[in-house]
Amino acid sequence: MAAEGTTAAIAEAPGAGDGRTRRLTALLTCAMAFSMLQLFLLGALGPRLVEELGLSPAVLGLTTTVGFGTAAALSPAGGRMVDRVGPRRSLVLLLVVSAVALALIGAAPGAGLLLGAVALGGIPQALANPATNKAILAAVPPARRGAVTGLKQSGVQLGAFAAGLPLAALAGGLGWRGAVWTASGAALLAGAWALRALPADPPVRSAPPVGTSYVPRGMVAWLAGFSLFLGAGIASVNTYLALYGVRALGMGPTPAGALVAALGIAGVLGRIGWSKAARPGRAEWLPGLLACGAVGAAALLAGGSPVLPLVWAGAVAVGVFAVSGNAVSMVLVMQRAAPGRAGQDSALVAAGFFAGFAVGPPLFGLLAQSGRYGWGWLLVAVEFAAAGAVAFLWAVRDRRAGAGRTA
């Protein structure tokens, strides 16, 4: 495979080892951060956007729907593209398009251009998981893949931290547009880093890999279903947590943005820790267990209205449990993907996750529009519970199938 050939060159180059693995991990982590940074910026800067652009809470939720609806639709094709063109081209494209999308968000005079820029940002989201997962499979020894996967997946939450704390604070001085343009410039620098650091890809394949399919089957279908419900709940939290803090809890915009940062930090630690723990035989049960913890996190957010510390605990718990579930599902894909299918399977699971991101916020937004945040967090709890049910059903079926094979 093109992707495998390029990243294998990284691992086999003279002097390759822990240093090269660390540098590769850092680059992949940056790619994951920028692929979804717009989501967290829209959430953390939501109060400012609502005030300056005259957006309603429902329209704020629609931005997430447009971006992740685009990502869900493009993910299956994105997986095939990564298999054909290689990780260097894919990662550079991801970072450049992220920079353009962020620049357009910063220039948006109203909802129209804002929605168009967010749709453009769906492209890097569609490329992120297949490109980074293929790189790990080809360049990282099996014993270290779980840890590296957790680290690079934590890049998404590092993006949440950047949006919720430094960029939100920067918006207080430069304005929200200046903060978004700063993020755009950083994405361009990361693209130059990828172009310089990665070796050239092999020639583009003239045909897609044999056996690829746009329809998820078996374990991939179950993980896509789990990711659908998980993504719906996570996206609602990401999009409305800061606005909830301002409108329902009386917080200022910067402290409310810090809630998103707290979620991001917890997500980084959770993804790293749970991915390391996701060894074969244990990994199959972790998605369901993490979803159960996420239900409790939603309950804490609902209790934050009368007791403010609970909302901080809830934000941290969402990071530790809900956000970590996506990283564990990617570890499972890499553990079980057939040869040559890792990119495509990663993309199909990611498509389910992005579809959840597309449908969750608009449903929550209907409740937020009328100030019924308590009902919104109940909806999030139901979505997490549904994710847990799907995950446990698959784990039970998988265990029975394994017992049948060994009988």
N, C-alpha and C positions, 0 to 999 in steps of 0.2 A: 504494500500500500504506500502511496506517496507520503502520507503523514508519518507512517511508521518508519519509512526510510530516512526521512529528514531528522526525526528525533533520535533515531538510532545513531545517526552520525554524531549527535551531541554526546551520547553516552559513551561512544567508542573512541572519541577523539583523544589524542595524547593528553595525559594529565586529567582525564575525566574522573570524577569521583564526587565526594561530598560537596566540594566547592561548586562544581558545575550543577549538581542537583539543587543546591541552595539557590544559585542564580536563576536556574530554570523555574524553580518554585516561586521565587519573588516575581518573575515576569508573568507567570500564569496567574498569580494572585492579583497583580495590577490589572490584568486583562479582565478578570472576573469583577473586580471593583468597578471599573469604568463601564462594563457592559450593562450594569443596572443602576449606575449612579443617578440617572435621571429620576428613577422611581423615588429614591430617598430624598432627593432635592425637592421634588414636588410635595412630598409629605412634610419635610422639615420646614420648608419655606411656604407651606400652604397658607398660613394666616396672612402673610404678606401678599401672596398672589391673589387671594380672595379679596383683600382690601384694595390693592392697586389696580388690578385688571377687572374688578367687578364680577368675579366668578362666584357662582353658587357652590355650596358643598357638593351638589350632585354633579356639576360640571367638573369639579376637581376629581371626583371619582371616575368620570368619563375619560380623563386623560390616561389613567392607568389602564382602563379597558382598551383604549385604542392602541397603546404601546404593546401591551401583552397579548392582545388579540392578533396583532401583526406578528409578534414573536411566535405565538402558537401556530399560526398558519405557515410560517416560513421554516420552522424547526426541522420537519422531516427533510425538506430540500436542503437545509443548511447542513445536516449530517452527511448527506451525499456529497455536497460540495467540498466539505472538509476532507473527506476520503479521497476526492479527486485532485484537489489543488495543493494540499499540504498545509501544515500549521503556520509556516511563516507568512504566506500570503493571507491566510485566514485571520491571523492575529493582527497583522498590520491593518487589514480592512476593518476589522472590528474596532480598533482604536481610533482610526481616522473618522469613521462614520459616527462613532460616539462623540468625537470632538465637534463635528459639524452639527449634530443634533443638539448638543448642549449650547453651541453658539446661537442656533436658531431659537431655542427656548429663551435665552437671554435677550434676544431681539424682539420677541413676540409682543405686539401691541394689544393683543386680545386673544380670545379663545381659538380663533381659526388657525393662525400660524402656530400657536402653542400645540394644538392637537396634531397638526401636520408634522411638527418637529418630534413629537413623542412617537408618532407612527414610524418615522425614520429610525428612531432609537430602538425599534423592535428588531432591526437587522443584527446589530451586535449581540443582542440577547439570544437570538437564534443560533449564532455561531459559537457562543462562549463555551457551553458544556461539551459539545462534540470535539472542538479543537483542543481544549485543555485536557480532556480525558484521553484522547488519542496520544497526546504528547507524553502523558504519564505512563501509559501502557508500554510505549516504545522505549522510553528513556530511563524509567525508574525500576529498580529491582522489586520483585513481588512483595518482599517483606516490608518495604517502605511505602508501598502505594497508598495504604490507608492513611498514614500520617500526612503524606504529601497531598492527598486528595482533600483531607480536612483543612490543611493550610490554604490551598488554593481556593476551596469553596468559602473559606472565611474571608476571602477578598471581597465578597458581596457585602459582608457585614462591616468590613473596614470602610466600604463605601457609605454604609449607613452611619458609621461613626463620623466620617468626614463631613457628611451632609448635616448631621445633627449638631455637631459642635464647632469645629473650625470654620466651616463654610457658613453655617448659620450665624456665627459670631462675626465673620467677615461681612455678611449682609447687613449687619447693624452699622458698619462703618462705610462700606462702599455701595450699599444698596444691594437688593437681591440680584439685580442684573449683573453687577460687577462680580458677585460671588460665583454666578453660573459661568461667566466668561473666564474666570480664573480656572474653574474646573475644566473648561474646554481646552485651554492652553496646556494644562497638565496632561490631558489625554493625548494631545499631539506629541508632546515630549515622550510619552510612553510608547507611542507608535514608532517614533524614531529609534527608541531603544530596541524594540522588537526587530525592526529592520536591520539594525546593526548587529544584534546579539545572535540571531538565529541564522544558521547556514541556509543557502539557497535551496528551495524545494526542487525535487525532480520535475521533469516535464509533466504538464497537466495530462491526466488520463483522458482518453477520448471517449470512454464509456464508463457508466457507473459500475461499481463492484457487483459481482454476481451474487444473487440471492437477497438483495436489498428489497425492502418493502416499506410502503408508507403506512401500513396497518400494524399496530402493535399486537403481539401474540404472547401467550404464556406469561412468564414472569413480568415481561415488559408491560403487558396490558394491565396487570394488577398494580404495578408500581406507577403507571400513568394515572390510573384511577385514584390511588392514594395521593399522588401529587396534585391532582385536580382539586380535591377537597382541602388539602393542606395549603395549597397556594391561595385559594379563595380566602381562607382565614388570615394568612400572613399578610396578604396584600391589603386587606381592610385595616389591619393594625398599622402597617407602614403608612398608609395614606391618611388615616384619620386620627392617629394617636396625638400628634401635635395640636391639631385643631380641637380635639377633645379637651386637651389640657387648657387651651385658651378659652374656649367657649363654655365648657361645663365646669371646669375646676378653677377658673380665674387666674391662671398662670400667665406670665408674659411670654412673648414669642420666643425669646432666647431660652428660658428654662423649659418651655414646651419642646423646643428643638432638642434639648439635652435628653429628653425622654427617648427620642429616636437614637441618640448616641449611646445611651445606656443599653438599649436593645441591641445595638450593633456590637458593642464590646462583649456582651453576654453571648451573642451569636458566634463571634470569633472563637471564644473559649469553648463553647458547646460543640461547634463543628469539629474543632481539632480533637477534643476529648472523645466524643462519640465515634468519630471516624476511626480513631486508633482502637477503640473497643470493638469495632464491627468486624470481628473475625468470623470466618465460616462456622456455622453452627450457632452463633450468637447473633450475627447480623440480621438474620431473617426475622427475629422477634423485636429488634430495636425500633423499627418504624411504628409499630402499634404501641409500644410502651411510651415512646416520645410523644405520640399523639395524645395519649392519656394525660401526660404532664401538661400538654398545651391546653387541654380543656380547663385544667385548674388555673392556668395563666389567664385565660379569658375571664374566669370568675373573679380573679383578683382585679382585673381592669374594671369590671362592672362595679366592684366595691370601692373603687377609688373616689367616687363622688362624695360620699360622706367621710371617708378616711383616706386622705391624700397619700400617705406612704404606701398604701396598697397598690396604687397605680404604678409606682416605681418598681415594686416587687413584681407586678404583673408584666411590665415591660422587660425586666430581666428574665423572667420565666419564659416569655415568648421566645427570647433569643436562645435560651438554654435548651428548650424542648422543641418548639415548632420549627424554628429556623434550622436546627440541626437535623431534622428529619430528611431534608432534601440532600444533605451531604451523605447521609447513610444510604439513601437510595442510589446515589451515584457509585458508592463503593460496591453495592450489590451488583450493579450493572457491570462494573469492571471485573468482579469476581466470576461472573457467570456468562459474560458475552461470548458467543461463538467467535472463532477467528475471523477477523475482518468485519465484525458487526459492531464493535464498540462505539464507533462514532454514530452510526445510525440508531442503535439502541439508546444511547445517551440522548440523542435528539428527540426520540419518540417519548421518553419519560419526561424530558424537559418540556415538550409540547403540552403534556397534561398539566404540568406545573404552571406554565404560562397561561393556559386556558383558565385555570383557577384564578390567576391574577387578573384576568380580564373580566370575569363575572362577579368576583367578590365585592370590590369597591362600589359598583353601582347599586347593588342591593343594600349595602351598608349606607350608601349616600342617601337613599330614600328615607331611611330612619334618621340620619344625621340632619337632614333638611328640616325636620320638625323637632329637632333637639332630643330625640329618643335614643340617646346613646346607650342606655342600659339594655334596650332591646337589641341594639346593634351588637353589643358584646355577647348577648345570648345567641344571636345568629352565628357569631364567630365560634362560640363553644360548640354549637351543633355541627358546624363544618369540620372542626377538629375531631369531634366524636365520629363523624362519618369516615374521615380518613383513618382513624384507628380501627374501625370495624372492617374496612377493606383490607388493611394491613394484616390484621389477625386472621381473617378468613384465608388470605393467601398463605400465611405462615403455616396454618394448620393443614391446608391442602398440600403444601410443599413437603411438610414432614411426613404425611401419609404416603405421598408419592415416593419419597426417599426410602421409607420403610419397605414399600412394595418392591423397589429396585434391588434392595439388599436381601430380601427374603429368599 
